[in-house]
Amino acid sequence: MSARLEPDYFEGLYARDIDPWSFATSAYERDKYEQTLAALEGRRFPTALEAGCSIGVFTEMLAPDCGRLLAVDASEQALGAARERLARCENVQLERRVLPEELPLGPFDLVVCAELLYYWDEQLLLRALPALEAAVAPGGSLLAVHWRPRTETYPLQGDAVHRLLHEHTTLEPAVERVEQRYRLDRFDRPAAR
């Protein structure tokens, strides 16, 4: 298997269905998004990065808690739908980027990697982790959320992603939530002294 699922894979999915995972209509997704926001504990983030924003459903929910939110995705079709959804959100900037190579430098007060990191294999994730950590500002957070049930499509399983994060990150574990269908972890960088 390759190091990651490539952008063409996602363009094909969005060509067949602009919402292939039912982000906009699923009660499961809505609950997961609400729990993801709850893991941020009511904080406001001057700068934030959402890596893998898809059609912008969670982006729209996160935007009110951010001064400036950069949301990126590898699929131009997904970003087209996100642009329509977020047209009134003046604090949101959308960009097409292939990650991890085109990861914005930051620093960001929040970096969200939801349903993204299992598209990379273990070696690519471990090579990318220092850059993800470096993108987190002092006092900031890295939030990871991934599907847990087994899939044959992705290079990694969701639980494996979170195990690797716990074993290799230099950030401090702050919030952990393990549900039947997803796992959520927030890691914090201590504030500068």
Secondary structure, DSSP 8 states (H G I E B T S, - for coil): --SB--HHHHHHHHHH-SSTT-TTT-HHHHHHHHHHHHTTTT--EEEEEEES-TTSHHHHHHGGGEEEEEEEES-HHHHHHHHHHTTT-TTEEEEE--TTTT-----EEEEEEES-GGGB-HHHHHHHHHHHHHTEEEEEEEEEEEE-S--SSSSS-HHHHHHHHHHH-SSEEEEEEE-SSEEEEEEE-----
